[in-house]
Amino acid sequence: MPATAATRWQGLPPVASEGTVVLVLGSFPGAASLRVRQYYAHPQNHFWKILQALWPHHVLPPAGLEHYARRCDWLLARGLGLWDVYESCEREGSLDTSIRNAQVNDFARLQGRCPRLAAVAHNGAESFRHAPAVLASLGAQQQRPQIQAVRLPSTSPANASWSFDRKLAAWAALLSAHHLL
């Protein structure tokens, strides 16, 4: 029986602005996020819950398609941006280990768009594998040596070895270091 080709998926556009201080990079959106075209849409992903816990005085707009633009504005107002390492890939399911034939995003597109960028926060190991290339694309070695790459624990429900509190502490340390708390 011949092998069937995996579906080729297209990622989501970047959420970034002139005020972005920390760019959070995932690897590639999971199936739930791709289905609704929203970052971290799976209800068991800790991403939005962690950020609401870190910024309790700033109420996160509710989940749902009609509120997604407001969620993105909420992030941008706090100095965070979002994107993924991969622009597109073939994958069955949502696990990073299933990613095949991936095309990396063109991070040079963000060079002039985020003048305050100080850190790239990799949301998990698969994203962090690309840290040197991402920094090089952002011009971090020459024009902007202050940009650092940080590996954070994945907020994915697949990262069950880290409790919510451990993830929260790691994310808090990064945001605190960049004066975003």
C-alpha positions as CSV (number, residue, x, y, z in Angstrom):
1,M,0.0,0.0,0.0
2,P,1.5,3.4,-1.0
3,A,2.2,6.0,1.7
4,T,-0.2,8.9,1.7
5,A,1.2,12.4,1.7
6,A,0.8,14.4,4.8
7,T,-1.2,17.6,4.5
8,R,0.8,20.8,3.9
9,W,-0.3,23.5,6.3
10,Q,0.2,27.3,6.1
11,G,1.1,29.1,9.4
12,L,-0.3,32.3,10.9
13,P,0.9,35.8,10.3
14,P,3.1,37.5,12.9
15,V,1.5,39.6,15.6
16,A,4.1,42.3,16.2
17,S,4.4,46.1,16.4
18,E,6.8,48.9,17.1
19,G,6.2,48.3,20.9
20,T,7.2,44.6,20.8
21,V,9.9,43.9,23.4
22,V,9.7,40.1,23.5
23,L,8.7,38.0,20.5
24,V,7.3,34.7,21.5
25,L,8.0,32.0,18.9
26,G,6.3,28.7,18.8
27,S,7.2,26.0,16.4
28,F,4.0,25.8,14.4
29,P,0.3,26.1,15.3
30,G,-1.5,23.0,16.4
31,A,-4.6,21.7,14.6
32,A,-7.0,23.6,16.8
33,S,-5.2,26.9,16.2
34,L,-5.0,26.3,12.4
35,R,-8.7,25.4,12.3
36,V,-9.7,28.8,13.7
37,R,-6.6,30.8,12.5
38,Q,-5.7,31.9,16.1
39,Y,-2.5,31.4,18.1
40,Y,-2.8,29.0,21.1
41,A,-6.5,28.2,20.5
42,H,-6.4,24.8,22.1
43,P,-8.3,25.2,25.4
44,Q,-5.7,23.1,27.3
45,N,-2.8,25.1,26.1
46,H,-1.5,27.3,29.0
47,F,-0.3,30.2,26.9
48,W,-3.2,32.6,27.5
49,K,-3.8,31.4,31.1
50,I,-0.1,32.1,32.0
51,L,-0.3,35.6,30.6
52,Q,-3.5,36.4,32.4
53,A,-2.0,35.1,35.6
54,L,1.1,37.4,35.1
55,W,-1.1,40.4,34.3
56,P,-4.1,40.0,36.6
57,H,-5.0,43.7,36.5
58,H,-5.4,43.6,32.7
59,V,-8.4,41.5,31.8
60,L,-7.8,39.2,28.8
61,P,-10.5,39.4,26.2
62,P,-12.4,36.1,26.0
63,A,-11.6,33.3,23.6
64,G,-13.4,33.1,20.4
65,L,-13.1,34.3,16.9
66,E,-15.0,37.6,17.5
67,H,-12.5,38.5,20.3
68,Y,-9.2,37.3,18.7
69,A,-8.2,40.7,17.4
70,R,-8.7,42.2,20.8
71,R,-6.5,39.4,22.3
72,C,-3.8,40.3,19.9
73,D,-4.1,44.0,20.8
74,W,-4.0,43.0,24.5
75,L,-0.6,41.3,23.9
76,L,0.8,44.1,21.8
77,A,-0.1,46.6,24.5
78,R,2.0,44.7,27.0
79,G,5.1,44.5,24.7
80,L,4.6,40.9,23.5
81,G,4.6,39.7,19.9
82,L,3.8,36.3,18.5
83,W,4.9,34.2,15.6
84,D,6.2,30.7,14.8
85,V,9.5,29.4,13.5
86,Y,7.8,27.6,10.6
87,E,5.9,29.3,7.9
88,S,4.5,26.0,6.6
89,C,5.0,22.3,7.0
90,E,3.6,18.9,6.4
91,R,2.1,17.4,9.6
92,E,-0.6,14.9,10.7
93,G,-1.9,15.9,14.1
94,S,-0.4,18.6,16.3
95,L,2.8,17.2,17.7
96,D,6.2,18.9,16.8
97,T,7.6,15.4,16.3
98,S,5.3,15.0,13.3
99,I,6.5,18.1,11.5
100,R,8.1,17.3,8.1
101,N,9.4,19.4,5.2
102,A,9.1,22.6,7.1
103,Q,9.8,26.0,5.6
104,V,11.2,28.5,8.1
105,N,9.7,32.0,8.3
106,D,11.6,35.0,7.0
107,F,12.4,36.8,10.2
108,A,14.3,39.5,8.4
109,R,10.8,40.9,7.7
110,L,10.6,42.0,11.3
111,Q,13.9,43.9,11.4
112,G,12.5,47.4,11.1
113,R,9.1,46.5,12.4
114,C,10.1,45.9,16.0
115,P,12.8,48.5,17.0
116,R,12.4,47.8,20.7
117,L,12.9,44.0,20.4
118,A,15.1,42.7,23.2
119,A,14.4,39.0,23.3
120,V,13.1,36.1,21.3
121,A,11.3,33.7,23.7
122,H,11.1,30.2,22.2
123,N,8.0,28.4,23.4
124,G,9.5,25.0,23.5
125,A,12.5,22.9,22.3
126,E,11.5,22.7,18.6
127,S,11.4,26.4,18.3
128,F,14.6,26.9,20.3
129,R,16.5,24.6,17.8
130,H,16.3,27.5,15.4
131,A,17.5,30.2,17.8
132,P,20.8,31.0,16.1
133,A,19.2,31.3,12.7
134,V,16.4,33.4,14.0
135,L,18.9,35.8,15.7
136,A,21.0,36.0,12.6
137,S,17.9,36.8,10.5
138,L,16.9,39.6,12.9
139,G,20.4,41.1,12.6
140,A,21.1,40.4,16.2
141,Q,24.8,39.7,15.7
142,Q,25.6,43.0,13.9
143,Q,23.1,45.8,14.3
144,R,21.2,44.6,17.4
145,P,23.5,42.6,19.7
146,Q,21.2,43.1,22.7
147,I,18.6,40.7,21.3
148,Q,18.7,37.5,23.3
149,A,17.2,34.1,22.7
150,V,15.5,32.4,25.6
151,R,14.1,28.9,25.8
152,L,10.9,28.7,27.7
153,P,9.0,25.6,28.7
154,S,6.3,24.8,26.1
155,T,2.8,25.9,27.1
156,S,1.4,22.9,25.1
157,P,-0.7,20.3,26.8
158,A,1.8,17.8,25.5
159,N,4.4,19.3,27.9
160,A,2.8,17.5,30.9
161,S,6.2,17.1,32.7
162,W,6.0,20.8,33.7
163,S,3.3,22.0,36.0
164,F,1.4,25.2,35.4
165,D,3.2,26.8,38.3
166,R,6.7,25.9,36.9
167,K,5.7,27.2,33.5
168,L,4.4,30.4,35.1
169,A,7.6,31.0,37.1
170,A,9.7,30.6,33.9
171,W,7.6,33.0,31.9
172,A,7.4,35.4,34.8
173,A,11.2,35.5,35.0
174,L,11.6,36.4,31.4
175,L,8.9,39.1,31.4
176,S,10.3,40.6,34.6
177,A,13.8,40.7,33.1
178,H,12.4,42.8,30.3
179,H,10.3,45.0,32.6
180,L,7.0,43.7,31.2
181,L,5.5,42.8,34.5
